[in-house]
Amino acid sequence: MKINKLTKGMTFKNYKELCIFLDMPIRSGTSGKRSQFKELKRYCTYIKQGQKIIITEIFDIPLEKTDLRGTGNNRKVFPNFLISKDDENKTGIYKIVLNENNDIYIGSTTTSFRHRYIQHKGKNNKNLLTLKMLKDGATFDILEICEDISEPELRELETQYIKEYENNPQWNVLNTNYHAWSHMPSNKPKNPKSKRRIPKEKIFKQKYRNIKFKVKAEDYNKTMIFLKENNLISEGVN
């Protein structure tokens, strides 16, 4: 963007003419155009009259570039999500606590704490217990950050935390069937093979017909004896 070419009072009949003058790419999408005008506002002020763009002031010193990403301005804030921005994308063991009755639910996540919180709070959450707890004002916080362990190890650690809190009379642990995952076989048992059917013995039936054959004269007698012995011809045939 060649801002040094701009002067106060310059008028451009449309966006395309402005881009050509400032040596900017001509964008077709709304978001692309918006980002270009946002950048232009660092160097000058302008007004629009229909498609016409009029430069009203040129700044001696450009305004500082602002980037709102990650500052919290475009990031939804959840009052009962107690995890800091530095840790929200980490993984590990978390707790959901409703202080009224010291109710606690302990879970683990292999994605991120923030993602898991949103899952618990979402409409598609099948765990109605945690959904109700969060609606009633329960807080979501970290028990332990675990980023370098396998999922089975993470689940084992989750179970240890649940048992530890169960043994503490101060807490009312609401997890149910938490250890079921450890009893599930890694491979489902195969269905027993059905007994193979033993095929019935095949009985071949054959009707003997008149057999025509040609043999050498010296083999004729041998051939006839063979045929008679195997009942291929009757005894009366010569």
C-alpha positions as CSV (number, residue, x, y, z in Angstrom):
1,M,0.0,0.0,0.0
2,K,1.7,3.2,-1.2
3,I,0.3,5.6,1.4
4,N,2.9,8.3,0.6
5,K,1.0,9.1,-2.7
6,L,-2.1,10.1,-0.8
7,T,-2.9,13.8,-0.1
8,K,-5.8,15.4,1.7
9,G,-8.9,16.0,-0.5
10,M,-8.1,13.2,-3.0
11,T,-11.3,11.7,-4.4
12,F,-11.6,8.2,-5.9
13,K,-14.8,7.3,-7.8
14,N,-14.8,3.8,-6.4
15,Y,-12.9,1.1,-4.5
16,K,-11.2,-0.3,-7.6
17,E,-9.7,3.1,-8.5
18,L,-8.4,3.5,-4.9
19,C,-6.7,0.0,-5.1
20,I,-5.0,0.9,-8.4
21,F,-3.8,4.2,-7.0
22,L,-2.4,2.7,-3.8
23,D,-1.1,-0.4,-5.6
24,M,-3.4,-2.7,-3.5
25,P,-4.9,-6.0,-4.7
26,I,-8.5,-5.7,-5.7
27,R,-10.5,-8.0,-3.4
28,S,-13.8,-9.5,-4.3
29,G,-14.8,-10.7,-0.9
30,T,-16.3,-8.5,1.8
31,S,-13.8,-9.6,4.5
32,G,-10.9,-8.8,2.3
33,K,-12.1,-5.3,1.5
34,R,-12.9,-4.7,5.2
35,S,-9.3,-5.6,6.2
36,Q,-7.9,-3.2,3.6
37,F,-10.0,-0.3,4.8
38,K,-9.1,-1.1,8.4
39,E,-5.4,-0.8,7.4
40,L,-6.1,2.4,5.5
41,K,-7.5,4.0,8.7
42,R,-4.1,3.8,10.3
43,Y,-2.8,6.4,7.9
44,C,-5.8,8.6,7.1
45,T,-9.5,9.4,7.5
46,Y,-12.0,9.3,4.7
47,I,-15.6,9.5,4.0
48,K,-17.7,7.5,1.5
49,Q,-20.4,9.1,-0.7
50,G,-22.0,6.1,-2.5
51,Q,-19.1,4.4,-4.2
52,K,-17.0,7.6,-4.0
53,I,-14.1,7.7,-1.4
54,I,-12.8,11.1,-0.3
55,I,-9.6,11.4,1.8
56,T,-10.2,14.0,4.6
57,E,-7.0,13.9,6.6
58,I,-3.5,12.3,6.4
59,F,-1.8,11.4,9.7
60,D,1.8,12.5,10.3
61,I,2.4,9.3,12.3
62,P,0.5,6.2,11.5
63,L,-1.7,4.7,14.2
64,E,-0.4,1.5,15.9
65,K,-1.7,-1.7,14.4
66,T,-4.1,-3.5,16.8
67,D,-4.6,-7.2,16.8
68,L,-7.6,-8.3,18.9
69,R,-6.9,-12.0,18.5
70,G,-6.2,-13.7,21.9
71,T,-6.8,-10.5,23.9
72,G,-10.2,-11.6,25.1
73,N,-12.1,-9.0,23.1
74,N,-13.4,-11.6,20.6
75,R,-13.2,-14.5,23.1
76,K,-16.3,-15.6,24.9
77,V,-15.8,-15.5,28.7
78,F,-17.5,-18.0,30.9
79,P,-17.9,-16.8,34.6
80,N,-17.8,-20.3,36.0
81,F,-14.8,-21.4,33.9
82,L,-11.9,-20.8,36.4
83,I,-9.0,-21.9,34.2
84,S,-6.6,-19.2,33.0
85,K,-6.0,-18.5,29.3
86,D,-2.5,-19.9,29.6
87,D,-3.8,-23.3,30.8
88,E,-7.2,-23.6,29.1
89,N,-5.8,-25.4,26.0
90,K,-3.9,-27.9,28.1
91,T,-5.1,-31.4,28.9
92,G,-5.5,-33.4,32.2
93,I,-7.9,-33.9,35.1
94,Y,-10.6,-31.4,35.9
95,K,-13.3,-31.0,38.5
96,I,-16.8,-29.6,38.4
97,V,-17.8,-28.3,41.8
98,L,-21.2,-27.2,43.1
99,N,-20.5,-25.6,46.5
100,E,-24.0,-25.8,47.9
101,N,-23.7,-29.4,48.9
102,N,-20.0,-29.9,48.1
103,D,-21.0,-31.9,45.0
104,I,-18.1,-32.7,42.8
105,Y,-17.7,-34.4,39.4
106,I,-14.2,-35.4,38.3
107,G,-13.3,-36.0,34.7
108,S,-10.4,-36.0,32.2
109,T,-9.8,-34.6,28.8
110,T,-7.4,-35.4,26.0
111,T,-8.4,-32.4,23.9
112,S,-8.4,-29.3,26.1
113,F,-10.0,-28.0,29.3
114,R,-11.9,-25.3,27.5
115,H,-13.1,-27.7,24.8
116,R,-14.3,-30.2,27.4
117,Y,-16.1,-27.4,29.4
118,I,-18.0,-26.3,26.2
119,Q,-18.9,-30.0,25.6
120,H,-20.3,-30.3,29.2
121,K,-22.2,-27.0,28.8
122,G,-23.5,-27.7,25.3
123,K,-27.0,-28.8,24.3
124,N,-25.7,-32.1,22.9
125,N,-24.2,-33.1,26.2
126,K,-25.6,-36.6,27.1
127,N,-24.4,-36.2,30.6
128,L,-27.4,-34.5,32.1
129,L,-25.7,-34.4,35.5
130,T,-22.9,-32.1,34.6
131,L,-25.2,-30.0,32.3
132,K,-27.4,-29.3,35.3
133,M,-24.5,-28.7,37.6
134,L,-23.1,-26.0,35.3
135,K,-26.6,-24.5,34.8
136,D,-26.9,-24.3,38.6
137,G,-23.6,-22.3,38.9
138,A,-21.0,-25.0,39.4
139,T,-17.4,-24.1,38.7
140,F,-15.0,-25.8,36.3
141,D,-11.4,-26.0,37.3
142,I,-8.1,-28.0,37.0
143,L,-7.1,-30.8,39.3
144,E,-3.9,-31.7,37.4
145,I,-2.4,-30.9,34.1
146,C,-1.2,-34.0,32.3
147,E,0.2,-33.5,28.8
148,D,2.8,-36.2,28.4
149,I,0.9,-39.4,29.3
150,S,-1.2,-41.8,27.4
151,E,-5.0,-41.9,27.5
152,P,-5.1,-45.2,29.6
153,E,-2.7,-43.6,32.1
154,L,-4.8,-40.5,32.2
155,R,-8.0,-42.5,32.9
156,E,-6.2,-44.4,35.7
157,L,-5.2,-41.1,37.2
158,E,-8.8,-39.9,36.9
159,T,-9.9,-43.0,38.8
160,Q,-7.4,-42.4,41.5
161,Y,-8.7,-38.9,42.0
162,I,-12.3,-40.1,42.2
163,K,-11.4,-42.7,44.9
164,E,-9.4,-40.1,46.8
165,Y,-12.4,-37.7,46.9
166,E,-14.8,-40.6,47.7
167,N,-12.7,-41.3,50.8
168,N,-13.0,-37.7,52.0
169,P,-16.3,-37.2,53.8
170,Q,-16.2,-33.5,52.9
171,W,-17.1,-34.2,49.3
172,N,-20.1,-35.8,47.7
173,V,-18.7,-37.4,44.5
174,L,-21.3,-37.7,41.8
175,N,-19.4,-39.8,39.3
176,T,-21.2,-43.1,38.5
177,N,-19.8,-46.2,36.8
178,Y,-16.4,-44.4,36.5
179,H,-14.4,-47.6,36.5
180,A,-16.3,-49.3,33.8
181,W,-13.9,-48.3,31.1
182,S,-11.1,-50.3,32.7
183,H,-13.1,-53.5,32.6
184,M,-13.9,-53.3,28.9
185,P,-11.8,-55.7,26.9
186,S,-9.7,-54.1,24.2
187,N,-11.0,-56.5,21.7
188,K,-14.6,-57.7,21.7
189,P,-14.9,-61.4,22.1
190,K,-15.5,-63.2,18.9
191,N,-18.7,-65.1,18.5
192,P,-18.1,-68.8,18.8
193,K,-17.9,-70.5,15.5
194,S,-20.9,-72.3,14.4
195,K,-20.5,-76.1,14.0
196,R,-19.5,-77.0,10.6
197,R,-22.1,-79.2,8.9
198,I,-20.6,-82.5,7.8
199,P,-21.8,-83.0,4.3
200,K,-23.6,-86.2,3.7
201,E,-21.7,-88.8,1.8
202,K,-22.4,-88.4,-1.9
203,I,-23.7,-91.4,-3.6
204,F,-22.9,-91.5,-7.3
205,K,-25.3,-93.4,-9.5
206,Q,-24.2,-94.3,-12.9
207,K,-26.0,-96.1,-15.6
208,Y,-23.8,-98.1,-17.9
209,R,-24.5,-97.7,-21.6
210,N,-23.3,-99.4,-24.7
211,I,-19.7,-98.6,-25.0
212,K,-18.1,-98.2,-28.4
213,F,-14.4,-98.5,-28.5
214,K,-11.6,-99.3,-30.9
215,V,-8.7,-101.5,-29.9
216,K,-5.9,-103.1,-31.6
217,A,-6.5,-106.8,-32.5
218,E,-3.8,-108.0,-30.2
219,D,-5.4,-106.2,-27.3
220,Y,-9.0,-107.2,-27.9
221,N,-9.1,-110.3,-25.6
222,K,-7.5,-108.3,-22.7
223,T,-9.9,-105.5,-23.1
224,M,-12.9,-107.8,-23.1
225,I,-11.7,-109.5,-19.9
226,F,-11.2,-106.1,-18.2
227,L,-14.7,-104.9,-19.2
228,K,-16.4,-108.1,-18.0
229,E,-14.5,-108.1,-14.6
230,N,-15.7,-104.5,-14.0
231,N,-19.2,-105.3,-15.0
232,L,-19.1,-102.9,-17.9
233,I,-20.4,-105.4,-20.3
234,S,-22.5,-108.6,-19.8
235,E,-21.0,-112.0,-19.9
236,G,-22.8,-112.9,-23.1
237,V,-21.1,-110.2,-25.1
238,N,-18.1,-111.3,-27.2
